[in-house]
Every structure is written in structure tokens, then in C-alpha cells.
Amino acid sequence: MRPTGGMKLGGGIGTIVLILAALYFGIDPAPLLQVVNTPPAVQQQPGQTGAPQNDPAAEFVAVVLADTEDIWSALFQAAGRRYREPRLVLFSGAVQSACGMANAAVGPFYCPGDSQVYIDLDFFRELQTRFGAPGDFAQAYVIAHEVAHHVQNELGISKQVQRIRQQVSETESNELSVRTELQADCLSGVWTYHADRAKQILERGDIEEALNAATAIGDDRLQQQARGYVTPDSFTHGSSEQRVRWFRNGFETGEINSCDTFGDKEL
């Protein structure tokens, strides 16, 4: 990466699909994508070890976050909306968020309660050593995925999904979680498309790094490694094949309405 600076769950899902279609239908955001990076809002969690400001890993995360802010702000502006940028929290060991206490085992996450992206930099080392997914764009994909959850929150998708999940069975709730996560994978692909179009961020092998990371953290791969068998009904993020396919979908089209994971019967 070049441095730049099939369930029927009622009407709620239909509304989610309409929100996505309304955001992007008929709009060409290209003229708005000639943007310049601005420093993202970054904070170190009080009381945590955190990463020093001159840590290259921390600086890389901040650069990617700034890129996502530029692109998503432009896409929202093209649709007549305002994108409220998330805050970035770097932590080590454990962190308290509006979504509760989380430890490093959770990995990077987004909390809709406080609109913050939480990153434990140790996860990126694990991504390389434990999951076999090295490369800076593998890391960029992870960050873009968490930012995509913020996009879903800004569009009102997260709240609607959470409401529906409280009304259905555990299996159906898991499927909704999978659809939400795959949509975030697709939206991270959309960001990649527009970021490269605007700033030429991609280098040879970057997309392969992202796809390798998506494969490495698929539910089927993780379950097989952890216990030797796979139970699809318990998936919460999607299989390796699904995660790769939806990222590709977003990257190859660059269109938000290509990320309709809630409308597709077959994921």
C-alpha cells in the first residue's frame, strides 16, 4: 500500500436495503474524490499501555483511518449527507468502551455506542504470525472493515439489525450477524476502489494481501483450526469464501448498492 496520508425477517431488512440504495443510486462521486488527507481523531485509552505516537504501526493506522474519512465523507456528500467521522482508540491488553469491557482476544472492534474504532496493535502481529496474513494492506483491510461498521451505524443499519436480532432465534440472529459482517467486508472493498481511484494507494499484491486476511479470519477456517470441525449455524462473520467474495464485490464495482447482503438469499 502506498503511503498517502435467505431469511424472511419482516420489513426491517427491506428498510436496510432501501437506505443503501438511496445513498448511492444514480450518483457519481468521482468529482468529489479529489481530496486531501486530514488528521483523524486519535486517542490513547487512559490507563492503558497504548502505543507511542512515533510507533510506525500506530502511524499506519492513523493514515488508513484518514483515508477512510476522506473517501466516506465524499461519498456521503455526494448523496447529500454528512459523514460524522469515528474516533480511533489505540489500546493494549483491555479497554472499556460504551459496549462494555473488551480484552485483546476480541481483536479490533467498533462500538456503535460511542462511535469509536478500537485497535489493539498486537492484533496486527498476530495477523501475520498466527493467522498467516502478513502485509500492510491486510492491516488496512481490517481497519477499513471496522470503519465500515461505523458507516453502517451512520446509515441506521446497525440499530435496525440489532432490533431485529432481539426478536428472532439464535440461529437467525447469527445469520443477521453474518450478513452485517459481510456487508462491512463489501463496504471495505468499496472504500478500496475509491481510495485507489482517487489516490492510487494500491501496489502490486495489495489486494491479494486483503483477500488472504479475509480468508484467514473466516469462521470456517477459525473453527476448523480451533476444534477440528465446523458448525455453520454458529457462524457470526461468514466463511472464508464469503468474506473474500463480498470484499471482491465491493472492490470490483465500487458501488455501495452492490453490498446488499440483506437482500441476497444466497451469501
N, C-alpha and C positions, 0 to 999 in steps of 0.2 A: 504494500500500500504506500502510495506516495504521500509524504507529509504535506499537509495543507494548513494547517492551522485548524345419515339418514333417519333422524327422529322427527316426529311431529310434536313440537313443544309450544304451539299456540302462537298468538300474534306478536309476542315479544321478539322472536327471531326475525320475523318479517320487518319489524321496525329497524332492527340492526342492519339488515340488508339495505333498506331504504336510506339510512344515514350514509352508508358508504357510497351508494350510487349518487346521492345528492352532492356529496363532497367533490366528486371528480367528473361527473357526467358533462361531456361536451367542453371541457376546459383544457386548454393547452398551457401548462405552467412554464414552458421553456423561456419566455421572455423575462420571467421573474427569477430565474435561477442564476443570473449573473450576480452573485452575491459575494460578500467578503466575510470571512470568519470574524466573529466577535467572541470574547472570552466567555465561557459558560460559567454558570453559578456553581461553584465547587465549595464544599465544606468538609472539614475533617471532623468525624464524630467526637464530641467531647469525651474525654476519659478513655479513649481508645489509643492504641499504639499508632495506628494510621500509617500513612506513607509520607515521607518528607517531600516538600514542594519540588525539590530538584530530582526526585525519583523519576527516571525515564518512563517507567510503567505508568505512573500517575499522570505524567505529562501527556502520554499517548492517549489515555482515557479521556483527558480533557479535550484533546484535539478532535477525537472522534465525536465526542458529545457536541462540540461546537459545530462540526459538520452537519450533524443531525438537526441541530437547531436552525441552521441556515436553510436547509432543504425543506424541512417540515413547515417552517414559517412561510416560505414561499408558496408551498402547495396549499396551505390553509388560506393565505392571502388571495391566491387565485380563485378560491371558492368563496371569497367574501367573508372569511372567518379570521379570527385572531388566534394564533398559537401561543399558548402560555407555556413557556419553557420549564422543563423539570429542573430540579436541583440534583446535584451529584453529591453523594456521601461516600467517601472512602473510609473503610473500617478494617479492623483486624480482630479476629477471634470471635467477637459477638457485637451485636448492635441493637439498640432499642429504636423501633420505628412506630409509626401510628398503627401499623399492622401487627404489632407485638414484638417480642424479643426474637431475634434470629441469630444463629451461630454460623460459623464459616461453612458447615456442612450443607447449608441451604444453597450456597453459591450466590451469584449475583441475582438480585431481585428488584422488582418495582413495587412500591406501595402506593396504591391509589389514595389512601387516606391522607398522605402528606405530599403527594406528587413528587416523590424523590426516588432516584435510581441509586441503589446501594451496591457498591462494588468492593469485594474483598480481593485485593490484588493477588493474593496467594492462589486464587482460583485459576488465574491465567497460567501459573506454573504447573498446576495440576492438569490443566487442559493439554499441556504439552507432554508431561511425564506420565500421568495416569491414564488419560484418555487418548493419547497418541494423536493430538490435533495441534501441531505447532503452527507458528506463523502469526504475523501481526494482523492479517485480515481475519483469521479465525477469531481473534480477540475482538476485532471490530464488529464481526457478525454478532457476537454475544452482546456487546453494548447496544448495537442497533436493535436487537431483539427486545431488550428491556425498555429502550426508548419507545419502541412500537407499542408496548403496553401502555405507555403514557399517552400515545396517540389515541389508542382505544378508549382510554379514560376521558380524554378531551372530547371525543365524539359521543360520549354517553354510552358506549358499548359495554364497558366493564360493569357499570351499575345495572344495566338490564340483564346481563348474563348472570350476575350474582343473584339478582331477584329470582330469576327462573330456576337457578340451581337449588335454591331453597325449597322449591315446590316439587321436585322430581326425585326419583330414586337415585341411589348412589351410582349405579351404572350409567344412568342418563346424565347425572352430574359430571361424572368423569368424561363422558363424551363431549359435553359442553366445554369442559376444561381443555380437552384436546383441540377442539375447533378454535378456541380462543388462542391457544399457543401456536397453532399452525397459521392462524391469521397474522400473528406477530412475526412469524418467520417470513411470511409473504410480504408484509409491510417492510421488513428489514431489506428484502430484495428490492422493493420499490425505492427505498432510500438509496441503495447501492446504485441502481440505474441512474437516478437523477444526480447523485453526487459525482458519478463518473462523467456524466454528460456535461455538468457544469464546471467541474474542476479537474477532470482526468486523474482521479485518485487511484485507479487500478493499475497494478503492474502484472506482469506475466505470473500466473499461478495463484493470484489472489482469490479468484472465485473457487478454485479447487480447494484452497485452504478453508473457505467458508463452508463448502459442501462437506468436507472432511469433518469439520466440527459438528455440523448438523447430524451427520451420520453417527459420530461418536457419542452423542448425548441423546440419541433416540431411545424411547422407553424399552423397545425390544432388545436393543444392544445392552443397555444397562441392566435389565432384568436377567438376561442370559448370563452376563458376567457375574452378577451378584449371587444368583441361586441356581443357575443351570437350566432354567425353563422360563417360559413367557406366558403371561396371562393378559391378553389384550383388553379384557373388560376393566382392568385396573390401570390402564394407560391414562396419564394425565397430560402428556405433552405430545404424543404421537410417535409413530415408529420412525426409524431412520429414513426409510424410503419416503414417508410422508413429509418429513421435515425438509428433506432435500428437494422434493418435488414442489412444495409450496414456496420455498425460497426462490427456486428457479422461475416459478410462475411470476413472482413479483419482479424479479430482475430482468426477465426477458421481455415483459410487457411494459414495465414502468407505470402501470395503471393500478390505482387503488381499488377500482371495482373488479380487478382480477383476483382480489383476495377475499372473495365471498365464500369462506369456509362454512358459513352457516346455511347457505343455500344449496350447496352441493351435497347430494345424498352419499356419494362415494368420495371419501377423502383420499 
